[in-house]
Amino acid sequence: MFEIRVICDPADTERVSRALAAAFDTSPARKYPTRDGNRARLYVTADHRPEPGPWPTPEEAYALAPSMVREIGWTAQTAADKPFGVDLNREYWLRKAALLDRIALRDEEDGLTGDAAEVATEAAQRLIEHDRDGEGDYHCAPYWPEHPATAADPRGYVRQEYAHWAKNH
């Protein structure tokens, strides 16, 4: 465990705190003005994040998932019911990405070639963007949206997040 001190512009304190929390396991930042009163001092108790384990397998992630037909119906209905100009929520992006991942997995299992894996990866990246922008209530254990492993395997991130969501929904 170690202590981090940052001196920054008061307008940057939230952004700095989020960046530190993404890199380390941190306590809430303690904020004090600098002696001149123009900047802020942040003190954070931090520790290295434990080495993450492997992604959940598809079987683990989708063990509690409804049928793909039901999920297709849910995602289509949710998108259709959305009022114009209103963004879809995280549950929609998570369930859509998981559905497309399951379709791609089925195609891979059946030896089919097509663009299902590419479409599933694009949907996973959309969910990651949503979570990275702070709009989502993501699980982030063991991988968070900014983690290099998430960028390397976006569909693994979907499985992690879906497994957590399905157990707690």
Buried (B, 14 or more C-beta within 10 A) or exposed (E): EEEBEBEBEEEBBEEBBBEBBBBBEBBEBEBEEEEEEEBBBBEBBBEEBEEBEEBBEBEEBBEEBEEBEEBEEBBEEBEEEEEEEEEEBBBBBBBBBBBBBBBBBEBBEEEEEEEBBEBBBEBBBBBBEBBBEEEBEBBBEBBBBBBEBBEEBBBBBBBBBBBBBBEEE
